[in-house]
Amino acid sequence: MIEIQALLKRVVDKRQLTQKYRALQHQVHRLEGAPRLVGKTPAMQKVNLL
């Protein structure tokens, strides 16, 4: 029974870490914004306006 409890605790811990990781990833993406595109051509300028 102790082995099952230990396994369940590890599962819960891993799930919590995964949720925290995803939340931090989301926060980083939100703070960084969209990646900047490189290029000065008229076509790229149109893309940058989107």
mmCIF file as Biopython writes it, N, C-alpha, C and O atoms, coordinates in Angstrom:
data_model
#
loop_
_atom_site.group_PDB
_atom_site.id
_atom_site.type_symbol
_atom_site.label_atom_id
_atom_site.label_alt_id
_atom_site.label_comp_id
_atom_site.label_asym_id
_atom_site.label_entity_id
_atom_site.label_seq_id
_atom_site.pdbx_PDB_ins_code
_atom_site.Cartn_x
_atom_site.Cartn_y
_atom_site.Cartn_z
_atom_site.occupancy
_atom_site.B_iso_or_equiv
_atom_site.auth_seq_id
_atom_site.auth_asym_id
_atom_site.pdbx_PDB_model_num
ATOM 1   N N  . MET A ? 1  ? 0.820  -1.191 0.000   1.0 0.0 1  A 1 
ATOM 2   C CA . MET A ? 1  ? 0.000  0.000  0.000   1.0 0.0 1  A 1 
ATOM 3   C C  . MET A ? 1  ? 0.868  1.262  0.000   1.0 0.0 1  A 1 
ATOM 4   O O  . MET A ? 1  ? 0.524  2.254  -0.642  1.0 0.0 1  A 1 
ATOM 5   N N  . ILE A ? 2  ? 1.984  1.223  0.715   1.0 0.0 2  A 1 
ATOM 6   C CA . ILE A ? 2  ? 2.893  2.366  0.764   1.0 0.0 2  A 1 
ATOM 7   C C  . ILE A ? 2  ? 3.478  2.634  -0.620  1.0 0.0 2  A 1 
ATOM 8   O O  . ILE A ? 2  ? 3.677  3.789  -0.998  1.0 0.0 2  A 1 
ATOM 9   N N  . GLU A ? 3  ? 3.753  1.568  -1.378  1.0 0.0 3  A 1 
ATOM 10  C CA . GLU A ? 3  ? 4.307  1.727  -2.722  1.0 0.0 3  A 1 
ATOM 11  C C  . GLU A ? 3  ? 3.316  2.446  -3.629  1.0 0.0 3  A 1 
ATOM 12  O O  . GLU A ? 3  ? 3.710  3.294  -4.430  1.0 0.0 3  A 1 
ATOM 13  N N  . ILE A ? 4  ? 2.045  2.117  -3.510  1.0 0.0 4  A 1 
ATOM 14  C CA . ILE A ? 4  ? 1.016  2.765  -4.323  1.0 0.0 4  A 1 
ATOM 15  C C  . ILE A ? 4  ? 0.912  4.241  -3.954  1.0 0.0 4  A 1 
ATOM 16  O O  . ILE A ? 4  ? 0.779  5.094  -4.832  1.0 0.0 4  A 1 
ATOM 17  N N  . GLN A ? 5  ? 0.972  4.544  -2.664  1.0 0.0 5  A 1 
ATOM 18  C CA . GLN A ? 5  ? 0.905  5.936  -2.224  1.0 0.0 5  A 1 
ATOM 19  C C  . GLN A ? 5  ? 2.101  6.731  -2.750  1.0 0.0 5  A 1 
ATOM 20  O O  . GLN A ? 5  ? 1.955  7.876  -3.176  1.0 0.0 5  A 1 
ATOM 21  N N  . ALA A ? 6  ? 3.268  6.122  -2.718  1.0 0.0 6  A 1 
ATOM 22  C CA . ALA A ? 6  ? 4.470  6.793  -3.217  1.0 0.0 6  A 1 
ATOM 23  C C  . ALA A ? 6  ? 4.355  7.038  -4.720  1.0 0.0 6  A 1 
ATOM 24  O O  . ALA A ? 6  ? 4.724  8.105  -5.210  1.0 0.0 6  A 1 
ATOM 25  N N  . LEU A ? 7  ? 3.843  6.049  -5.443  1.0 0.0 7  A 1 
ATOM 26  C CA . LEU A ? 7  ? 3.649  6.193  -6.884  1.0 0.0 7  A 1 
ATOM 27  C C  . LEU A ? 7  ? 2.648  7.304  -7.185  1.0 0.0 7  A 1 
ATOM 28  O O  . LEU A ? 7  ? 2.881  8.133  -8.065  1.0 0.0 7  A 1 
ATOM 29  N N  . LEU A ? 8  ? 1.541  7.321  -6.459  1.0 0.0 8  A 1 
ATOM 30  C CA . LEU A ? 8  ? 0.528  8.352  -6.665  1.0 0.0 8  A 1 
ATOM 31  C C  . LEU A ? 8  ? 1.087  9.742  -6.352  1.0 0.0 8  A 1 
ATOM 32  O O  . LEU A ? 8  ? 0.763  10.711 -7.039  1.0 0.0 8  A 1 
ATOM 33  N N  . LYS A ? 9  ? 1.913  9.838  -5.330  1.0 0.0 9  A 1 
ATOM 34  C CA . LYS A ? 9  ? 2.524  11.129 -4.994  1.0 0.0 9  A 1 
ATOM 35  C C  . LYS A ? 9  ? 3.434  11.593 -6.119  1.0 0.0 9  A 1 
ATOM 36  O O  . LYS A ? 9  ? 3.430  12.773 -6.471  1.0 0.0 9  A 1 
ATOM 37  N N  . ARG A ? 10 ? 4.215  10.679 -6.689  1.0 0.0 10 A 1 
ATOM 38  C CA . ARG A ? 10 ? 5.089  11.043 -7.807  1.0 0.0 10 A 1 
ATOM 39  C C  . ARG A ? 10 ? 4.272  11.495 -9.011  1.0 0.0 10 A 1 
ATOM 40  O O  . ARG A ? 10 ? 4.646  12.444 -9.701  1.0 0.0 10 A 1 
ATOM 41  N N  . VAL A ? 11 ? 3.156  10.814 -9.260  1.0 0.0 11 A 1 
ATOM 42  C CA . VAL A ? 11 ? 2.287  11.185 -10.382 1.0 0.0 11 A 1 
ATOM 43  C C  . VAL A ? 11 ? 1.733  12.593 -10.175 1.0 0.0 11 A 1 
ATOM 44  O O  . VAL A ? 11 ? 1.746  13.414 -11.092 1.0 0.0 11 A 1 
ATOM 45  N N  . VAL A ? 12 ? 1.250  12.862 -8.972  1.0 0.0 12 A 1 
ATOM 46  C CA . VAL A ? 12 ? 0.702  14.186 -8.658  1.0 0.0 12 A 1 
ATOM 47  C C  . VAL A ? 12 ? 1.794  15.247 -8.769  1.0 0.0 12 A 1 
ATOM 48  O O  . VAL A ? 12 ? 1.563  16.314 -9.338  1.0 0.0 12 A 1 
ATOM 49  N N  . ASP A ? 13 ? 2.975  14.967 -8.235  1.0 0.0 13 A 1 
ATOM 50  C CA . ASP A ? 13 ? 4.086  15.919 -8.301  1.0 0.0 13 A 1 
ATOM 51  C C  . ASP A ? 13 ? 4.463  16.221 -9.751  1.0 0.0 13 A 1 
ATOM 52  O O  . ASP A ? 13 ? 4.676  17.377 -10.115 1.0 0.0 13 A 1 
ATOM 53  N N  . LYS A ? 14 ? 4.544  15.180 -10.571 1.0 0.0 14 A 1 
ATOM 54  C CA . LYS A ? 14 ? 4.902  15.374 -11.977 1.0 0.0 14 A 1 
ATOM 55  C C  . LYS A ? 14 ? 3.835  16.188 -12.692 1.0 0.0 14 A 1 
ATOM 56  O O  . LYS A ? 14 ? 4.154  17.055 -13.506 1.0 0.0 14 A 1 
ATOM 57  N N  . ARG A ? 15 ? 2.586  15.919 -12.396 1.0 0.0 15 A 1 
ATOM 58  C CA . ARG A ? 15 ? 1.493  16.668 -13.030 1.0 0.0 15 A 1 
ATOM 59  C C  . ARG A ? 15 ? 1.568  18.145 -12.638 1.0 0.0 15 A 1 
ATOM 60  O O  . ARG A ? 15 ? 1.384  19.019 -13.485 1.0 0.0 15 A 1 
ATOM 61  N N  . GLN A ? 16 ? 1.834  18.426 -11.374 1.0 0.0 16 A 1 
ATOM 62  C CA . GLN A ? 16 ? 1.944  19.812 -10.921 1.0 0.0 16 A 1 
ATOM 63  C C  . GLN A ? 16 ? 3.122  20.516 -11.588 1.0 0.0 16 A 1 
ATOM 64  O O  . GLN A ? 16 ? 3.013  21.676 -11.984 1.0 0.0 16 A 1 
ATOM 65  N N  . LEU A ? 17 ? 4.240  19.818 -11.709 1.0 0.0 17 A 1 
ATOM 66  C CA . LEU A ? 17 ? 5.404  20.408 -12.374 1.0 0.0 17 A 1 
ATOM 67  C C  . LEU A ? 17 ? 5.110  20.693 -13.843 1.0 0.0 17 A 1 
ATOM 68  O O  . LEU A ? 17 ? 5.520  21.724 -14.375 1.0 0.0 17 A 1 
ATOM 69  N N  . THR A ? 18 ? 4.400  19.779 -14.493 1.0 0.0 18 A 1 
ATOM 70  C CA . THR A ? 18 ? 4.035  19.973 -15.893 1.0 0.0 18 A 1 
ATOM 71  C C  . THR A ? 18 ? 3.133  21.189 -16.046 1.0 0.0 18 A 1 
ATOM 72  O O  . THR A ? 18 ? 3.313  21.984 -16.968 1.0 0.0 18 A 1 
ATOM 73  N N  . GLN A ? 19 ? 2.171  21.337 -15.155 1.0 0.0 19 A 1 
ATOM 74  C CA . GLN A ? 19 ? 1.272  22.492 -15.205 1.0 0.0 19 A 1 
ATOM 75  C C  . GLN A ? 19 ? 2.037  23.793 -14.975 1.0 0.0 19 A 1 
ATOM 76  O O  . GLN A ? 19 ? 1.790  24.786 -15.660 1.0 0.0 19 A 1 
ATOM 77  N N  . LYS A ? 20 ? 2.956  23.795 -14.023 1.0 0.0 20 A 1 
ATOM 78  C CA . LYS A ? 20 ? 3.758  24.989 -13.758 1.0 0.0 20 A 1 
ATOM 79  C C  . LYS A ? 20 ? 4.630  25.326 -14.969 1.0 0.0 20 A 1 
ATOM 80  O O  . LYS A ? 20 ? 4.768  26.493 -15.336 1.0 0.0 20 A 1 
ATOM 81  N N  . TYR A ? 21 ? 5.215  24.301 -15.585 1.0 0.0 21 A 1 
ATOM 82  C CA . TYR A ? 21 ? 6.054  24.500 -16.762 1.0 0.0 21 A 1 
ATOM 83  C C  . TYR A ? 21 ? 5.251  25.132 -17.891 1.0 0.0 21 A 1 
ATOM 84  O O  . TYR A ? 21 ? 5.704  26.084 -18.527 1.0 0.0 21 A 1 
ATOM 85  N N  . ARG A ? 22 ? 4.062  24.600 -18.137 1.0 0.0 22 A 1 
ATOM 86  C CA . ARG A ? 22 ? 3.216  25.147 -19.206 1.0 0.0 22 A 1 
ATOM 87  C C  . ARG A ? 22 ? 2.805  26.585 -18.906 1.0 0.0 22 A 1 
ATOM 88  O O  . ARG A ? 22 ? 2.776  27.420 -19.810 1.0 0.0 22 A 1 
ATOM 89  N N  . ALA A ? 23 ? 2.491  26.878 -17.658 1.0 0.0 23 A 1 
ATOM 90  C CA . ALA A ? 23 ? 2.113  28.244 -17.282 1.0 0.0 23 A 1 
ATOM 91  C C  . ALA A ? 23 ? 3.286  29.199 -17.494 1.0 0.0 23 A 1 
ATOM 92  O O  . ALA A ? 23 ? 3.105  30.314 -17.982 1.0 0.0 23 A 1 
ATOM 93  N N  . LEU A ? 24 ? 4.486  28.758 -17.125 1.0 0.0 24 A 1 
ATOM 94  C CA . LEU A ? 24 ? 5.671  29.597 -17.322 1.0 0.0 24 A 1 
ATOM 95  C C  . LEU A ? 24 ? 5.978  29.786 -18.804 1.0 0.0 24 A 1 
ATOM 96  O O  . LEU A ? 24 ? 6.370  30.875 -19.222 1.0 0.0 24 A 1 
ATOM 97  N N  . GLN A ? 25 ? 5.803  28.736 -19.596 1.0 0.0 25 A 1 
ATOM 98  C CA . GLN A ? 25 ? 5.997  28.850 -21.040 1.0 0.0 25 A 1 
ATOM 99  C C  . GLN A ? 25 ? 5.041  29.886 -21.617 1.0 0.0 25 A 1 
ATOM 100 O O  . GLN A ? 25 ? 5.437  30.739 -22.412 1.0 0.0 25 A 1 
ATOM 101 N N  . HIS A ? 26 ? 3.789  29.803 -21.212 1.0 0.0 26 A 1 
ATOM 102 C CA . HIS A ? 26 ? 2.777  30.738 -21.691 1.0 0.0 26 A 1 
ATOM 103 C C  . HIS A ? 26 ? 3.158  32.168 -21.304 1.0 0.0 26 A 1 
ATOM 104 O O  . HIS A ? 26 ? 3.026  33.089 -22.110 1.0 0.0 26 A 1 
ATOM 105 N N  . GLN A ? 27 ? 3.624  32.348 -20.086 1.0 0.0 27 A 1 
ATOM 106 C CA . GLN A ? 27 ? 4.010  33.672 -19.606 1.0 0.0 27 A 1 
ATOM 107 C C  . GLN A ? 27 ? 5.189  34.217 -20.412 1.0 0.0 27 A 1 
ATOM 108 O O  . GLN A ? 27 ? 5.200  35.393 -20.776 1.0 0.0 27 A 1 
ATOM 109 N N  . VAL A ? 28 ? 6.164  33.383 -20.688 1.0 0.0 28 A 1 
ATOM 110 C CA . VAL A ? 28 ? 7.330  33.811 -21.471 1.0 0.0 28 A 1 
ATOM 111 C C  . VAL A ? 28 ? 6.899  34.211 -22.874 1.0 0.0 28 A 1 
ATOM 112 O O  . VAL A ? 28 ? 7.323  35.251 -23.378 1.0 0.0 28 A 1 
ATOM 113 N N  . HIS A ? 29 ? 6.063  33.399 -23.510 1.0 0.0 29 A 1 
ATOM 114 C CA . HIS A ? 29 ? 5.601  33.716 -24.863 1.0 0.0 29 A 1 
ATOM 115 C C  . HIS A ? 29 ? 4.816  35.027 -24.874 1.0 0.0 29 A 1 
ATOM 116 O O  . HIS A ? 29 ? 4.946  35.825 -25.802 1.0 0.0 29 A 1 
ATOM 117 N N  . ARG A ? 30 ? 4.013  35.241 -23.853 1.0 0.0 30 A 1 
ATOM 118 C CA . ARG A ? 30 ? 3.213  36.461 -23.773 1.0 0.0 30 A 1 
ATOM 119 C C  . ARG A ? 30 ? 4.119  37.677 -23.588 1.0 0.0 30 A 1 
ATOM 120 O O  . ARG A ? 30 ? 3.886  38.721 -24.199 1.0 0.0 30 A 1 
ATOM 121 N N  . LEU A ? 31 ? 5.142  37.552 -22.755 1.0 0.0 31 A 1 
ATOM 122 C CA . LEU A ? 31 ? 6.039  38.674 -22.491 1.0 0.0 31 A 1 
ATOM 123 C C  . LEU A ? 31 ? 6.976  38.965 -23.664 1.0 0.0 31 A 1 
ATOM 124 O O  . LEU A ? 31 ? 7.316  40.120 -23.920 1.0 0.0 31 A 1 
ATOM 125 N N  . GLU A ? 32 ? 7.388  37.920 -24.369 1.0 0.0 32 A 1 
ATOM 126 C CA . GLU A ? 32 ? 8.308  38.110 -25.493 1.0 0.0 32 A 1 
ATOM 127 C C  . GLU A ? 32 ? 7.593  38.632 -26.721 1.0 0.0 32 A 1 
ATOM 128 O O  . GLU A ? 32 ? 8.196  39.329 -27.538 1.0 0.0 32 A 1 
ATOM 129 N N  . GLY A ? 33 ? 6.325  38.309 -26.863 1.0 0.0 33 A 1 
ATOM 130 C CA . GLY A ? 33 ? 5.591  38.722 -28.051 1.0 0.0 33 A 1 
ATOM 131 C C  . GLY A ? 33 ? 5.972  37.865 -29.243 1.0 0.0 33 A 1 
ATOM 132 O O  . GLY A ? 33 ? 6.667  36.857 -29.118 1.0 0.0 33 A 1 
ATOM 133 N N  . ALA A ? 34 ? 5.502  38.292 -30.389 1.0 0.0 34 A 1 
ATOM 134 C CA . ALA A ? 34 ? 5.776  37.548 -31.623 1.0 0.0 34 A 1 
ATOM 135 C C  . ALA A ? 34 ? 7.235  37.750 -32.018 1.0 0.0 34 A 1 
ATOM 136 O O  . ALA A ? 34 ? 7.793  38.830 -31.823 1.0 0.0 34 A 1 
ATOM 137 N N  . PRO A ? 35 ? 7.847  36.715 -32.570 1.0 0.0 35 A 1 
ATOM 138 C CA . PRO A ? 35 ? 9.234  36.868 -33.018 1.0 0.0 35 A 1 
ATOM 139 C C  . PRO A ? 35 ? 9.318  37.888 -34.158 1.0 0.0 35 A 1 
ATOM 140 O O  . PRO A ? 35 ? 8.398  38.002 -34.968 1.0 0.0 35 A 1 
ATOM 141 N N  . ARG A ? 36 ? 10.399 38.605 -34.207 1.0 0.0 36 A 1 
ATOM 142 C CA . ARG A ? 36 ? 10.578 39.619 -35.247 1.0 0.0 36 A 1 
ATOM 143 C C  . ARG A ? 36 ? 11.052 38.947 -36.535 1.0 0.0 36 A 1 
ATOM 144 O O  . ARG A ? 36 ? 11.902 38.057 -36.523 1.0 0.0 36 A 1 
ATOM 145 N N  . LEU A ? 37 ? 10.473 39.405 -37.644 1.0 0.0 37 A 1 
ATOM 146 C CA . LEU A ? 37 ? 10.864 38.893 -38.949 1.0 0.0 37 A 1 
ATOM 147 C C  . LEU A ? 37 ? 11.985 39.766 -39.510 1.0 0.0 37 A 1 
ATOM 148 O O  . LEU A ? 37 ? 12.049 40.966 -39.242 1.0 0.0 37 A 1 
ATOM 149 N N  . VAL A ? 38 ? 12.853 39.148 -40.281 1.0 0.0 38 A 1 
ATOM 150 C CA . VAL A ? 38 ? 13.982 39.856 -40.865 1.0 0.0 38 A 1 
ATOM 151 C C  . VAL A ? 38 ? 13.669 40.135 -42.323 1.0 0.0 38 A 1 
ATOM 152 O O  . VAL A ? 38 ? 13.157 39.266 -43.028 1.0 0.0 38 A 1 
ATOM 153 N N  . GLY A ? 39 ? 13.968 41.316 -42.769 1.0 0.0 39 A 1 
ATOM 154 C CA . GLY A ? 39 ? 13.787 41.647 -44.179 1.0 0.0 39 A 1 
ATOM 155 C C  . GLY A ? 39 ? 13.219 43.033 -44.361 1.0 0.0 39 A 1 
ATOM 156 O O  . GLY A ? 39 ? 12.395 43.488 -43.568 1.0 0.0 39 A 1 
ATOM 157 N N  . LYS A ? 40 ? 13.662 43.701 -45.407 1.0 0.0 40 A 1 
ATOM 158 C CA . LYS A ? 40 ? 13.233 45.078 -45.676 1.0 0.0 40 A 1 
ATOM 159 C C  . LYS A ? 40 ? 12.523 45.198 -47.023 1.0 0.0 40 A 1 
ATOM 160 O O  . LYS A ? 40 ? 12.161 46.304 -47.426 1.0 0.0 40 A 1 
ATOM 161 N N  . THR A ? 41 ? 12.321 44.106 -47.713 1.0 0.0 41 A 1 
ATOM 162 C CA . THR A ? 41 ? 11.682 44.173 -49.025 1.0 0.0 41 A 1 
ATOM 163 C C  . THR A ? 41 ? 10.234 44.621 -48.876 1.0 0.0 41 A 1 
ATOM 164 O O  . THR A ? 41 ? 9.651  44.487 -47.800 1.0 0.0 41 A 1 
ATOM 165 N N  . PRO A ? 42 ? 9.647  45.153 -49.950 1.0 0.0 42 A 1 
ATOM 166 C CA . PRO A ? 42 ? 8.240  45.552 -49.887 1.0 0.0 42 A 1 
ATOM 167 C C  . PRO A ? 42 ? 7.320  44.402 -49.467 1.0 0.0 42 A 1 
ATOM 168 O O  . PRO A ? 42 ? 6.343  44.618 -48.751 1.0 0.0 42 A 1 
ATOM 169 N N  . ALA A ? 43 ? 7.627  43.202 -49.906 1.0 0.0 43 A 1 
ATOM 170 C CA . ALA A ? 43 ? 6.804  42.048 -49.526 1.0 0.0 43 A 1 
ATOM 171 C C  . ALA A ? 43 ? 6.884  41.800 -48.023 1.0 0.0 43 A 1 
ATOM 172 O O  . ALA A ? 43 ? 5.868  41.513 -47.389 1.0 0.0 43 A 1 
ATOM 173 N N  . MET A ? 44 ? 8.074  41.906 -47.452 1.0 0.0 44 A 1 
ATOM 174 C CA . MET A ? 44 ? 8.233  41.696 -46.009 1.0 0.0 44 A 1 
ATOM 175 C C  . MET A ? 44 ? 7.598  42.833 -45.216 1.0 0.0 44 A 1 
ATOM 176 O O  . MET A ? 44 ? 7.084  42.607 -44.120 1.0 0.0 44 A 1 
ATOM 177 N N  . GLN A ? 45 ? 7.627  44.031 -45.744 1.0 0.0 45 A 1 
ATOM 178 C CA . GLN A ? 45 ? 6.973  45.149 -45.067 1.0 0.0 45 A 1 
ATOM 179 C C  . GLN A ? 45 ? 5.469  44.909 -44.972 1.0 0.0 45 A 1 
ATOM 180 O O  . GLN A ? 45 ? 4.848  45.243 -43.963 1.0 0.0 45 A 1 
ATOM 181 N N  . LYS A ? 46 ? 4.884  44.332 -46.019 1.0 0.0 46 A 1 
ATOM 182 C CA . LYS A ? 46 ? 3.456  43.989 -45.984 1.0 0.0 46 A 1 
ATOM 183 C C  . LYS A ? 46 ? 3.189  42.935 -44.915 1.0 0.0 46 A 1 
ATOM 184 O O  . LYS A ? 46 ? 2.199  43.016 -44.188 1.0 0.0 46 A 1 
ATOM 185 N N  . VAL A ? 47 ? 4.069  41.954 -44.823 1.0 0.0 47 A 1 
ATOM 186 C CA . VAL A ? 47 ? 3.904  40.900 -43.820 1.0 0.0 47 A 1 
ATOM 187 C C  . VAL A ? 47 ? 3.986  41.501 -42.421 1.0 0.0 47 A 1 
ATOM 188 O O  . VAL A ? 47 ? 3.210  41.122 -41.544 1.0 0.0 47 A 1 
ATOM 189 N N  . ASN A ? 48 ? 4.897  42.417 -42.202 1.0 0.0 48 A 1 
ATOM 190 C CA . ASN A ? 48 ? 5.063  43.039 -40.884 1.0 0.0 48 A 1 
ATOM 191 C C  . ASN A ? 48 ? 3.846  43.848 -40.467 1.0 0.0 48 A 1 
ATOM 192 O O  . ASN A ? 48 ? 3.619  44.052 -39.275 1.0 0.0 48 A 1 
ATOM 193 N N  . LEU A ? 49 ? 3.063  44.311 -41.432 1.0 0.0 49 A 1 
ATOM 194 C CA . LEU A ? 49 ? 1.868  45.086 -41.114 1.0 0.0 49 A 1 
ATOM 195 C C  . LEU A ? 49 ? 0.714  44.213 -40.643 1.0 0.0 49 A 1 
ATOM 196 O O  . LEU A ? 49 ? -0.254 44.725 -40.080 1.0 0.0 49 A 1 
ATOM 197 N N  . LEU A ? 50 ? 0.799  42.911 -40.861 1.0 0.0 50 A 1 
ATOM 198 C CA . LEU A ? 50 ? -0.302 42.010 -40.465 1.0 0.0 50 A 1 
ATOM 199 C C  . LEU A ? 50 ? -0.459 41.924 -38.974 1.0 0.0 50 A 1 
ATOM 200 O O  . LEU A ? 50 ? -1.336 41.211 -38.486 1.0 0.0 50 A 1 
#
